Amino acid sequence: MRTLVKGGHIVNEGRTQDAFIVIEDGNIIEITKQQPEASFDETIDASGCYVLPGVIDDHVHFREPGLTDKADIESESRAAAAGGVTSYFDMPNCVPQTTSIEALNDKFERASRSSLVNYSFFYGATNDNADTFSQLDASRIPGIKLFMGSSTGNMLVDGQKTLERIFSKCRLPLMVHCEDTDIINRNMAEAKQAWGEDPPVSLHAMIRSEEACLASTRKAVELARKYGTRLHVAHVSTAEELELFDTSSDSITAEATVGHLYFTQLDHERLGARIKVNPAIKTPVDQFMLRQALTDGRITCVCTDHAPHLLSQKQGGCQKAASGMPMVQFSLVTMLELVDEHVLSIERLVDLMCHNPARLFGVRHRGFIRKGYRADLVIVRSHTPWVVTKDVIQSKCQWSPMEGHEYQWRVERTLCNGHSVYADGAVLAGSRGEEITFNHL
């Protein structure tokens, strides 16, 4: 199967150029300024469009197994394909938790049958499984996920001795959810005393406060420096946390989510608990500083923390409403809006969403448009208005905080391993993703 992608503006490794991409058997075999004379089984005309590497989302919750009323691998990989995301790393807080070799292998087997795009899975750290880290096949997983703050799934690990053991034992990238649970519990008790058992969602950022985030992130950074751990702090949400990251260091890095970059806590007035997430979306000042950090090197990756719940589970306030929102279908087009607003360049967007996740986690042969790499590509067109309506949402939960929003960018086509998985507004049947492989340094 030979495919030619022609006419597009290719954005890759810091520059944009017009070139032709030749794909054969799922691999990129040539990138050339001159139109190839050979015959092709398929020609994709990308004229007037930008051609990017497929997005690698390093932080999603696809809810399978055990929580498939909310989402499953098939439905959320369909949403990923529609959004230009060709690879994802799924989190361990499902049922059963991905905290044993058996549970990890089960998720790989499930994905091999149903994932439309490429996949891998984080292994979850618990209070007593650090000795199993050495049994993991490092070529199959991006790393270990540790919850140093209480969140969905009851995987909290915050005892000092246990944390020291995990940080010292972990020789894979350690992705950490950082919030101080004692501070959160104190704030929640005070809020309940003033507002009743379910404080209004507008107080979420005061309960899961900047202080809670900073205290936990500082502890994680100190432990990583002590033990030489390769630390990646998930969903940084405050300006203060950004000061903990040294732009010259590749061993301690930070990610931001699209939600924290796009919304502020003021949006709770309009969207209520639809944008209730952990850690909470913070102030406009925090949002501004996170956006600044996209271009100064303190933020290394942009992800979604895609976390679907049924809309019925998102009702209520800080105590009752579930935390998490679905964003994987709309992450790329939302970030392209920030390009239009001159927050960052399209080349930097590709660094943050494609190149850097591949670099940080040692992804083999993906994340770049290079000869010999798998042909994971997304073709996007600007100045093409469309509105998010319920019928376009692919996630199983069937809602989005972006409903009613008009985008100016559109995903025209997503190619995964050289095959079109999304085109002309539809997810294409019959495609399957591949297991991602890693080369951890």
Number of C-alpha atoms within 10 A of each C-alpha: 11 18 21 23 20 21 19 24 21 24 22 22 16 13 12 16 13 18 19 21 26 25 26 19 14 20 20 23 18 18 20 12 12 9 14 15 6 8 10 14 9 12 13 15 13 20 15 13 19 22 30 27 31 30 34 30 27 28 24 22 25 30 23 24 20 14 16 17 13 20 25 25 27 21 19 28 30 28 26 34 33 30 27 34 31 32 29 24 21 27 26 29 26 20 14 15 21 24 24 19 14 9 18 21 13 14 19 16 12 15 25 18 12 17 25 30 32 26 27 24 28 25 26 24 27 20 16 12 13 19 11 13 22 12 9 16 10 16 15 18 27 29 28 24 26 28 23 22 26 21 20 16 13 11 21 18 19 22 10 11 9 16 21 16 15 26 22 16 16 21 19 20 23 26 25 22 25 28 26 23 20 13 17 21 15 12 19 22 15 14 20 15 11 10 12 12 15 15 22 20 24 18 19 27 20 18 24 27 22 22 18 22 25 23 15 22 26 16 16 24 19 13 19 20 15 12 16 15 22 21 25 26 23 27 28 25 28 26 20 15 22 20 12 17 18 13 15 9 10 14 15 24 24 23 25 26 23 21 28 27 23 18 16 20 24 14 16 19 10 9 13 20 28 25 26 25 22 22 28 27 30 23 19 16 12 23 22 17 16 24 19 16 18 23 16 10 17 24 23 24 29 32 27 25 27 24 23 31 24 16 17 10 15 20 15 16 19 24 16 16 22 26 22 24 26 31 27 30 26 25 25 28 20 19 21 22 17 17 16 14 10 10 18 18 17 22 17 20 25 26 26 24 25 30 26 19 24 24 17 19 20 19 22 16 20 29 29 25 26 19 16 15 18 25 30 31 27 27 27 25 20 17 9 12 11 13 13 17 15 13 8 16 20 23 25 22 21 18 23 22 17 19 13 12 11 13 19 17 20 23 25 21 25 33 25 28 27 21 21 19 26 26 16 11 12 15 20 17 11 8 17 20 21 17 19 21 20 20 15 18 9
